[in-house]
Amino acid sequence: MALIKCPKCGADFSSFAEKCPKCASPFEKLNKIKAGLIRLGIALGISFIVFGFVELFLGMTAKDPMDFNIEIGFIAIVIGLSILFKFLWTMKKIK
């Protein structure tokens, strides 16, 4: 959570707020930007998860015992899940 300034009155308030608590000015543009960033984060998390499953499949079919596809796959899935849950949690807090 970051503090932002109201463009009309200059008051500081939370970036999660939908309007300024002092002058009640709405922030539709900021809400659209936040929604776009949340969608981008969710897409990034899902892409990490898909990449992780592809690496897991490649690691299970590899003939080389020193191939690290399985480890890379697990790491990518964990990173993807953490990104996905972070942005889903953020989306829940905004609504």
N, CA, C and O atoms as a printed pandas DataFrame, in Angstrom:
     atom_number atom_name residue_name chain_id  residue_number  x_coord  y_coord  z_coord
0              1         N          MET        A               1    0.843   -1.171    0.000
1              2        CA          MET        A               1    0.000    0.000    0.000
2              3         C          MET        A               1    0.890    1.237    0.000
3              4         O          MET        A               1    1.827    1.342    0.791
4              5         N          ALA        A               2    0.590    2.157   -0.884
5              6        CA          ALA        A               2    1.365    3.381   -0.982
6              7         C          ALA        A               2    0.450    4.577   -0.746
7              8         O          ALA        A               2   -0.762    4.514   -0.953
8              9         N          LEU        A               3    1.063    5.650   -0.312
9             10        CA          LEU        A               3    0.315    6.897   -0.153
10            11         C          LEU        A               3    0.424    7.696   -1.442
11            12         O          LEU        A               3    1.510    7.847   -2.003
12            13         N          ILE        A               4   -0.709    8.201   -1.902
13            14        CA          ILE        A               4   -0.730    9.038   -3.095
14            15         C          ILE        A               4   -1.366   10.373   -2.748
15            16         O          ILE        A               4   -2.064   10.508   -1.743
16            17         N          LYS        A               5   -1.109   11.357   -3.603
17            18        CA          LYS        A               5   -1.667   12.691   -3.382
18            19         C          LYS        A               5   -2.881   12.891   -4.285
19            20         O          LYS        A               5   -2.903   12.469   -5.441
20            21         N          CYS        A               6   -3.874   13.539   -3.725
21            22        CA          CYS        A               6   -5.070   13.886   -4.491
22            23         C          CYS        A               6   -4.697   14.986   -5.488
23            24         O          CYS        A               6   -4.087   15.981   -5.096
24            25         N          PRO        A               7   -5.051   14.830   -6.772
25            26        CA          PRO        A               7   -4.715   15.878   -7.737
26            27         C          PRO        A               7   -5.502   17.179   -7.533
27            28         O          PRO        A               7   -5.088   18.232   -8.018
28            29         N          LYS        A               8   -6.625   17.112   -6.823
29            30        CA          LYS        A               8   -7.440   18.316   -6.617
30            31         C          LYS        A               8   -7.062   19.076   -5.353
31            32         O          LYS        A               8   -6.855   20.289   -5.396
32            33         N          CYS        A               9   -6.967   18.350   -4.195
33            34        CA          CYS        A               9   -6.733   19.070   -2.931
34            35         C          CYS        A               9   -5.336   18.825   -2.347
35            36         O          CYS        A               9   -4.920   19.548   -1.442
36            37         N          GLY        A              10   -4.603   17.817   -2.848
37            38        CA          GLY        A              10   -3.247   17.566   -2.379
38            39         C          GLY        A              10   -3.147   16.723   -1.120
39            40         O          GLY        A              10   -2.052   16.564   -0.581
40            41         N          ALA        A              11   -4.250   16.179   -0.635
41            42        CA          ALA        A              11   -4.233   15.358    0.579
42            43         C          ALA        A              11   -3.595   13.997    0.290
43            44         O          ALA        A              11   -3.742   13.455   -0.805
44            45         N          ASP        A              12   -2.888   13.453    1.282
45            46        CA          ASP        A              12   -2.300   12.117    1.175
46            47         C          ASP        A              12   -3.315   11.085    1.649
47            48         O          ASP        A              12   -4.018   11.288    2.639
48            49         N          PHE        A              13   -3.377    9.952    0.906
49            50        CA          PHE        A              13   -4.260    8.864    1.321
50            51         C          PHE        A              13   -3.811    7.575    0.657
51            52         O          PHE        A              13   -2.920    7.589   -0.192
52            53         N          SER        A              14   -4.424    6.460    1.038
53            54        CA          SER        A              14   -4.049    5.131    0.571
54            55         C          SER        A              14   -4.324    4.961   -0.919
55            56         O          SER        A              14   -5.295    5.497   -1.452
56            57         N          SER        A              15   -3.448    4.204   -1.581
57            58        CA          SER        A              15   -3.654    3.923   -3.004
58            59         C          SER        A              15   -4.811    2.964   -3.232
59            60         O          SER        A              15   -5.280    2.824   -4.361
60            61         N          PHE        A              16   -5.282    2.300   -2.176
61            62        CA          PHE        A              16   -6.427    1.405   -2.300
62            63         C          PHE        A              16   -7.762    2.149   -2.229
63            64         O          PHE        A              16   -8.806    1.571   -2.532
64            65         N          ALA        A              17   -7.739    3.404   -1.839
65            66        CA          ALA        A              17   -8.981    4.169   -1.713
66            67         C          ALA        A              17   -9.555    4.481   -3.096
67            68         O          ALA        A              17   -8.816    4.704   -4.055
68            69         N          GLU        A              18  -10.864    4.493   -3.176
69            70        CA          GLU        A              18  -11.522    4.802   -4.445
70            71         C          GLU        A              18  -11.711    6.296   -4.638
71            72         O          GLU        A              18  -11.870    6.769   -5.763
72            73         N          LYS        A              19  -11.695    7.034   -3.541
73            74        CA          LYS        A              19  -11.842    8.481   -3.646
74            75         C          LYS        A              19  -11.088    9.145   -2.503
75            76         O          LYS        A              19  -10.752    8.503   -1.507
76            77         N          CYS        A              20  -10.833   10.410   -2.654
77            78        CA          CYS        A              20  -10.107   11.184   -1.646
78            79         C          CYS        A              20  -10.982   11.337   -0.404
79            80         O          CYS        A              20  -12.149   11.712   -0.523
80            81         N          PRO        A              21  -10.443   11.055    0.792
81            82        CA          PRO        A              21  -11.254   11.203    2.002
82            83         C          PRO        A              21  -11.529   12.663    2.372
83            84         O          PRO        A              21  -12.453   12.955    3.130
84            85         N          LYS        A              22  -10.718   13.576    1.830
85            86        CA          LYS        A              22  -10.890   14.981    2.185
86            87         C          LYS        A              22  -11.896   15.693    1.259
87            88         O          LYS        A              22  -12.796   16.390    1.728
88            89         N          CYS        A              23  -11.728   15.506   -0.067
89            90        CA          CYS        A              23  -12.604   16.226   -1.001
90            91         C          CYS        A              23  -13.536   15.299   -1.781
91            92         O          CYS        A              23  -14.339   15.774   -2.583
92            93         N          ALA        A              24  -13.445   14.002   -1.565
93            94        CA          ALA        A              24  -14.296   12.984   -2.198
94            95         C          ALA        A              24  -14.145   12.932   -3.719
95            96         O          ALA        A              24  -15.076   12.547   -4.426
96            97         N          SER        A              25  -12.975   13.318   -4.216
97            98        CA          SER        A              25  -12.706   13.255   -5.651
98            99         C          SER        A              25  -12.460   11.794   -6.060
99           100         O          SER        A              25  -11.596   11.137   -5.479
100          101         N          PRO        A              26  -13.206   11.272   -7.054
101          102        CA          PRO        A              26  -13.016    9.876   -7.461
102          103         C          PRO        A              26  -11.740    9.697   -8.291
103          104         O          PRO        A              26  -11.265   10.634   -8.932
104          105         N          PHE        A              27  -11.201    8.484   -8.264
105          106        CA          PHE        A              27   -9.975    8.189   -8.992
106          107         C          PHE        A              27  -10.208    7.028   -9.942
107          108         O          PHE        A              27   -9.705    5.926   -9.721
108          109         N          GLU        A              28  -10.960    7.272  -10.984
109          110        CA          GLU        A              28  -11.283    6.220  -11.932
110          111         C          GLU        A              28  -10.056    5.795  -12.713
111          112         O          GLU        A              28   -9.881    4.610  -12.994
112          113         N          LYS        A              29   -9.206    6.746  -13.067
113          114        CA          LYS        A              29   -8.009    6.419  -13.842
114          115         C          LYS        A              29   -7.078    5.514  -13.032
115          116         O          LYS        A              29   -6.546    4.541  -13.565
116          117         N          LEU        A              30   -6.877    5.829  -11.749
117          118        CA          LEU        A              30   -6.021    5.001  -10.903
118          119         C          LEU        A              30   -6.607    3.609  -10.728
119          120         O          LEU        A              30   -5.865    2.627  -10.722
120          121         N          ASN        A              31   -7.924    3.506  -10.585
121          122        CA          ASN        A              31   -8.561    2.200  -10.440
122          123         C          ASN        A              31   -8.402    1.371  -11.706
123          124         O          ASN        A              31   -8.214    0.157  -11.624
124          125         N          LYS        A              32   -8.472    2.005  -12.881
125          126        CA          LYS        A              32   -8.257    1.282  -14.129
126          127         C          LYS        A              32   -6.815    0.799  -14.233
127          128         O          LYS        A              32   -6.567   -0.312  -14.701
128          129         N          ILE        A              33   -5.877    1.611  -13.806
129          130        CA          ILE        A              33   -4.464    1.216  -13.828
130          131         C          ILE        A              33   -4.240    0.051  -12.879
131          132         O          ILE        A              33   -3.557   -0.911  -13.228
132          133         N          LYS        A              34   -4.813    0.129  -11.675
133          134        CA          LYS        A              34   -4.667   -0.978  -10.716
134          135         C          LYS        A              34   -5.273   -2.258  -11.268
135          136         O          LYS        A              34   -4.685   -3.329  -11.117
136          137         N          ALA        A              35   -6.428   -2.171  -11.899
137          138        CA          ALA        A              35   -7.073   -3.355  -12.471
138          139         C          ALA        A              35   -6.209   -3.951  -13.578
139          140         O          ALA        A              35   -6.100   -5.172  -13.685
140          141         N          GLY        A              36   -5.600   -3.109  -14.396
141          142        CA          GLY        A              36   -4.713   -3.593  -15.456
142          143         C          GLY        A              36   -3.483   -4.276  -14.893
143          144         O          GLY        A              36   -3.055   -5.309  -15.406
144          145         N          LEU        A              37   -2.909   -3.704  -13.836
145          146        CA          LEU        A              37   -1.736   -4.327  -13.214
146          147         C          LEU        A              37   -2.082   -5.663  -12.568
147          148         O          LEU        A              37   -1.281   -6.597  -12.599
148          149         N          ILE        A              38   -3.263   -5.752  -11.988
149          150        CA          ILE        A              38   -3.691   -7.016  -11.385
150          151         C          ILE        A              38   -3.860   -8.074  -12.470
151          152         O          ILE        A              38   -3.436   -9.217  -12.296
152          153         N          ARG        A              39   -4.479   -7.696  -13.589
153          154        CA          ARG        A              39   -4.634   -8.653  -14.696
154          155         C          ARG        A              39   -3.274   -9.101  -15.227
155          156         O          ARG        A              39   -3.082  -10.276  -15.537
156          157         N          LEU        A              40   -2.341   -8.171  -15.329
157          158        CA          LEU        A              40   -0.996   -8.502  -15.788
158          159         C          LEU        A              40   -0.316   -9.461  -14.822
159          160         O          LEU        A              40    0.339  -10.412  -15.249
160          161         N          GLY        A              41   -0.465   -9.219  -13.526
161          162        CA          GLY        A              41    0.129  -10.104  -12.525
162          163         C          GLY        A              41   -0.473  -11.494  -12.563
163          164         O          GLY        A              41    0.246  -12.483  -12.422
164          165         N          ILE        A              42   -1.776  -11.585  -12.749
165          166        CA          ILE        A              42   -2.434  -12.891  -12.832
166          167         C          ILE        A              42   -1.948  -13.632  -14.074
167          168         O          ILE        A              42   -1.676  -14.831  -14.011
168          169         N          ALA        A              43   -1.836  -12.930  -15.203
169          170        CA          ALA        A              43   -1.329  -13.563  -16.430
170          171         C          ALA        A              43    0.113  -14.037  -16.246
171          172         O          ALA        A              43    0.481  -15.109  -16.726
172          173         N          LEU        A              44    0.920  -13.249  -15.560
173          174        CA          LEU        A              44    2.307  -13.637  -15.296
174          175         C          LEU        A              44    2.366  -14.885  -14.425
175          176         O          LEU        A              44    3.149  -15.796  -14.691
176          177         N          GLY        A              45    1.538  -14.926  -13.386
177          178        CA          GLY        A              45    1.500  -16.106  -12.520
178          179         C          GLY        A              45    1.081  -17.353  -13.269
179          180         O          GLY        A              45    1.679  -18.414  -13.092
180          181         N          ILE        A              46    0.057  -17.238  -14.109
181          182        CA          ILE        A              46   -0.405  -18.389  -14.885
182          183         C          ILE        A              46    0.662  -18.837  -15.874
183          184         O          ILE        A              46    0.848  -20.037  -16.074
184          185         N          SER        A              47    1.369  -17.893  -16.497
185          186        CA          SER        A              47    2.414  -18.278  -17.449
186          187         C          SER        A              47    3.563  -18.998  -16.747
187          188         O          SER        A              47    4.129  -19.933  -17.313
188          189         N          PHE        A              48    3.921  -18.587  -15.528
189          190        CA          PHE        A              48    4.943  -19.305  -14.768
190          191         C          PHE        A              48    4.480  -20.732  -14.465
191          192         O          PHE        A              48    5.266  -21.674  -14.558
192          193         N          ILE        A              49    3.223  -20.888  -14.110
193          194        CA          ILE        A              49    2.690  -22.221  -13.793
194          195         C          ILE        A              49    2.717  -23.116  -15.033
195          196         O          ILE        A              49    3.121  -24.276  -14.952
196          197         N          VAL        A              50    2.292  -22.584  -16.174
197          198        CA          VAL        A              50    2.313  -23.371  -17.416
198          199         C          VAL        A              50    3.745  -23.734  -17.778
199          200         O          VAL        A              50    4.018  -24.879  -18.139
200          201         N          PHE        A              51    4.662  -22.779  -17.688
201          202        CA          PHE        A              51    6.068  -23.061  -17.962
202          203         C          PHE        A              51    6.601  -24.149  -17.029
203          204         O          PHE        A              51    7.361  -25.022  -17.448
204          205         N          GLY        A              52    6.194  -24.087  -15.762
205          206        CA          GLY        A              52    6.636  -25.089  -14.797
206          207         C          GLY        A              52    6.157  -26.481  -15.160
207          208         O          GLY        A              52    6.917  -27.443  -15.055
208          209         N          PHE        A              53    4.895  -26.604  -15.588
209          210        CA          PHE        A              53    4.390  -27.924  -15.970
210          211         C          PHE        A              53    5.067  -28.435  -17.240
211          212         O          PHE        A              53    5.305  -29.637  -17.362
212          213         N          VAL        A              54    5.379  -27.555  -18.180
213          214        CA          VAL        A              54    6.115  -27.969  -19.380
214          215         C          VAL        A              54    7.494  -28.480  -18.996
215          216         O          VAL        A              54    7.937  -29.514  -19.497
216          217         N          GLU        A              55    8.173  -27.764  -18.112
217          218        CA          GLU        A              55    9.498  -28.202  -17.658
218          219         C          GLU        A              55    9.420  -29.527  -16.905
219          220         O          GLU        A              55   10.297  -30.378  -17.056
220          221         N          LEU        A              56    8.382  -29.706  -16.097
221          222        CA          LEU        A              56    8.210  -30.990  -15.406
222          223         C          LEU        A              56    8.042  -32.125  -16.399
223          224         O          LEU        A              56    8.648  -33.185  -16.241
224          225         N          PHE        A              57    7.226  -31.914  -17.418
225          226        CA          PHE        A              57    7.018  -32.945  -18.430
226          227         C          PHE        A              57    8.318  -33.250  -19.166
227          228         O          PHE        A              57    8.645  -34.412  -19.405
228          229         N          LEU        A              58    9.060  -32.197  -19.527
229          230        CA          LEU        A              58   10.337  -32.414  -20.216
230          231         C          LEU        A              58   11.332  -33.127  -19.311
231          232         O          LEU        A              58   12.112  -33.956  -19.780
232          233         N          GLY        A              59   11.313  -32.816  -18.030
233          234        CA          GLY        A              59   12.226  -33.467  -17.091
234          235         C          GLY        A              59   11.893  -34.929  -16.886
235          236         O          GLY        A              59   12.793  -35.744  -16.686
236          237         N          MET        A              60   10.618  -35.276  -16.932
237          238        CA          MET        A              60   10.221  -36.674  -16.749
238          239         C          MET        A              60   10.519  -37.523  -17.978
239          240         O          MET        A              60   10.687  -38.738  -17.874
240          241         N          THR        A              61   10.584  -36.883  -19.136
241          242        CA          THR        A              61   10.866  -37.637  -20.361
242          243         C          THR        A              61   12.331  -37.561  -20.773
243          244         O          THR        A              61   12.722  -38.196  -21.752
244          245         N          ALA        A              62   13.149  -36.805  -20.053
245          246        CA          ALA        A              62   14.563  -36.658  -20.420
246          247         C          ALA        A              62   15.337  -37.918  -20.074
247          248         O          ALA        A              62   15.057  -38.607  -19.093
248          249         N          LYS        A              63   16.322  -38.187  -20.920
249          250        CA          LYS        A              63   17.166  -39.365  -20.692
250          251         C          LYS        A              63   18.421  -39.015  -19.903
251          252         O          LYS        A              63   19.056  -39.898  -19.328
252          253         N          ASP        A              64   18.778  -37.756  -19.871
253          254        CA          ASP        A              64   19.982  -37.314  -19.170
254          255         C          ASP        A              64   19.679  -37.144  -17.675
255          256         O          ASP        A              64   18.806  -36.353  -17.317
256          257         N          PRO        A              65   20.386  -37.874  -16.794
257          258        CA          PRO        A              65   20.109  -37.741  -15.353
258          259         C          PRO        A              65   20.526  -36.387  -14.765
259          260         O          PRO        A              65   20.090  -36.027  -13.671
260          261         N          MET        A              66   21.356  -35.649  -15.477
261          262        CA          MET        A              66   21.800  -34.342  -14.977
262          263         C          MET        A              66   20.926  -33.200  -15.490
263          264         O          MET        A              66   21.243  -32.028  -15.290
264          265         N          ASP        A              67   19.832  -33.548  -16.147
265          266        CA          ASP        A              67   18.917  -32.536  -16.657
266          267         C          ASP        A              67   18.120  -31.967  -15.479
267          268         O          ASP        A              67   17.560  -32.719  -14.681
268          269         N          PHE        A              68   18.072  -30.647  -15.379
269          270        CA          PHE        A              68   17.431  -29.996  -14.237
270          271         C          PHE        A              68   16.024  -29.497  -14.545
271          272         O          PHE        A              68   15.541  -28.575  -13.887
272          273         N          ASN        A              69   15.365  -30.086  -15.524
273          274        CA          ASN        A              69   14.032  -29.620  -15.897
274          275         C          ASN        A              69   13.016  -29.802  -14.777
275          276         O          ASN        A              69   12.148  -28.950  -14.588
276          277         N          ILE        A              70   13.113  -30.901  -14.033
277          278        CA          ILE        A              70   12.150  -31.139  -12.955
278          279         C          ILE        A              70   12.284  -30.074  -11.869
279          280         O          ILE        A              70   11.287  -29.535  -11.388
280          281         N          GLU        A              71   13.527  -29.777  -11.487
281          282        CA          GLU        A              71   13.746  -28.762  -10.460
282          283         C          GLU        A              71   13.285  -27.388  -10.934
283          284         O          GLU        A              71   12.647  -26.644  -10.189
284          285         N          ILE        A              72   13.617  -27.061  -12.184
285          286        CA          ILE        A              72   13.188  -25.775  -12.747
286          287         C          ILE        A              72   11.666  -25.714  -12.797
287          288         O          ILE        A              72   11.072  -24.672  -12.520
288          289         N          GLY        A              73   11.040  -26.829  -13.150
289          290        CA          GLY        A              73    9.579  -26.884  -13.208
290          291         C          GLY        A              73    8.939  -26.620  -11.858
291          292         O          GLY        A              73    7.993  -25.839  -11.753
292          293         N          PHE        A              74    9.463  -27.282  -10.813
293          294        CA          PHE        A              74    8.910  -27.066   -9.473
294          295         C          PHE        A              74    9.102  -25.616   -9.018
295          296         O          PHE        A              74    8.196  -25.017   -8.439
296          297         N          ILE        A              75   10.269  -25.069   -9.281
297          298        CA          ILE        A              75   10.535  -23.680   -8.887
298          299         C          ILE        A              75    9.601  -22.725   -9.626
299          300         O          ILE        A              75    9.060  -21.798   -9.024
300          301         N          ALA        A              76    9.409  -22.947  -10.933
301          302        CA          ALA        A              76    8.523  -22.079  -11.717
302          303         C          ALA        A              76    7.082  -22.178  -11.228
303          304         O          ALA        A              76    6.377  -21.170  -11.178
304          305         N          ILE        A              77    6.639  -23.372  -10.868
305          306        CA          ILE        A              77    5.269  -23.538  -10.364
306          307         C          ILE        A              77    5.091  -22.808   -9.039
307          308         O          ILE        A              77    4.078  -22.141   -8.827
308          309         N          VAL        A              78    6.067  -22.930   -8.151
309          310        CA          VAL        A              78    5.984  -22.247   -6.850
310          311         C          VAL        A              78    5.977  -20.730   -7.042
311          312         O          VAL        A              78    5.193  -20.027   -6.405
312          313         N          ILE        A              79    6.843  -20.230   -7.913
313          314        CA          ILE        A              79    6.875  -18.787   -8.182
314          315         C          ILE        A              79    5.547  -18.341   -8.794
315          316         O          ILE        A              79    4.993  -17.312   -8.406
316          317         N          GLY        A              80    5.043  -19.116   -9.747
317          318        CA          GLY        A              80    3.778  -18.777  -10.386
318          319         C          GLY        A              80    2.624  -18.751   -9.406
319          320         O          GLY        A              80    1.790  -17.846   -9.449
320          321         N          LEU        A              81    2.567  -19.739   -8.521
321          322        CA          LEU        A              81    1.491  -19.777   -7.517
322          323         C          LEU        A              81    1.589  -18.593   -6.557
323          324         O          LEU        A              81    0.574  -18.000   -6.192
324          325         N          SER        A              82    2.814  -18.251   -6.150
325          326        CA          SER        A              82    2.959  -17.126   -5.222
326          327         C          SER        A              82    2.562  -15.811   -5.890
327          328         O          SER        A              82    1.919  -14.971   -5.260
328          329         N          ILE        A              83    2.933  -15.623   -7.152
329          330        CA          ILE        A              83    2.531  -14.411   -7.882
330          331         C          ILE        A              83    1.010  -14.376   -8.033
331          332         O          ILE        A              83    0.379  -13.344   -7.807
332          333         N          LEU        A              84    0.435  -15.508   -8.417
333          334        CA          LEU        A              84   -1.006  -15.581   -8.631
334          335         C          LEU        A              84   -1.777  -15.271   -7.346
335          336         O          LEU        A              84   -2.717  -14.476   -7.363
336          337         N          PHE        A              85   -1.382  -15.898   -6.228
337          338        CA          PHE        A              85   -2.068  -15.650   -4.966
338          339         C          PHE        A              85   -1.886  -14.215   -4.491
339          340         O          PHE        A              85   -2.804  -13.638   -3.909
340          341         N          LYS        A              86   -0.719  -13.633   -4.732
341          342        CA          LYS        A              86   -0.473  -12.246   -4.331
342          343         C          LYS        A              86   -1.439  -11.303   -5.052
343          344         O          LYS        A              86   -2.049  -10.435   -4.428
344          345         N          PHE        A              87   -1.572  -11.480   -6.359
345          346        CA          PHE        A              87   -2.441  -10.584   -7.113
346          347         C          PHE        A              87   -3.912  -10.881   -6.881
347          348         O          PHE        A              87   -4.731   -9.962   -6.913
348          349         N          LEU        A              88   -4.271  -12.132   -6.648
349          350        CA          LEU        A              88   -5.660  -12.436   -6.311
350          351         C          LEU        A              88   -6.018  -11.853   -4.953
351          352         O          LEU        A              88   -7.129  -11.358   -4.761
352          353         N          TRP        A              89   -5.079  -11.910   -4.007
353          354        CA          TRP        A              89   -5.308  -11.320   -2.683
354          355         C          TRP        A              89   -5.451   -9.805   -2.793
355          356         O          TRP        A              89   -6.299   -9.208   -2.131
356          357         N          THR        A              90   -4.613   -9.179   -3.638
357          358        CA          THR        A              90   -4.703   -7.737   -3.850
358          359         C          THR        A              90   -6.056   -7.371   -4.458
359          360         O          THR        A              90   -6.674   -6.381   -4.066
360          361         N          MET        A              91   -6.508   -8.176   -5.415
361          362        CA          MET        A              91   -7.792   -7.925   -6.048
362          363         C          MET        A              91   -8.932   -8.030   -5.033
363          364         O          MET        A              91   -9.893   -7.262   -5.083
364          365         N          LYS        A              92   -8.814   -8.987   -4.116
365          366        CA          LYS        A              92   -9.841   -9.163   -3.083
366          367         C          LYS        A              92   -9.872   -7.965   -2.138
367          368         O          LYS        A              92  -10.944   -7.548   -1.701
368          369         N          LYS        A              93   -8.688   -7.404   -1.816
369          370        CA          LYS        A              93   -8.631   -6.266   -0.910
370          371         C          LYS        A              93   -9.188   -5.002   -1.546
371          372         O          LYS        A              93   -9.742   -4.157   -0.842
372          373         N          ILE        A              94   -9.055   -4.850   -2.872
373          374        CA          ILE        A              94   -9.535   -3.652   -3.547
374          375         C          ILE        A              94  -11.050   -3.624   -3.592
375          376         O          ILE        A              94  -11.653   -2.564   -3.424
376          377         N          LYS        A              95  -11.679   -4.774   -3.816
377          378        CA          LYS        A              95  -13.139   -4.818   -3.921
378          379         C          LYS        A              95  -13.769   -4.624   -2.603
379          380         O          LYS        A              95  -14.996   -4.631   -2.499
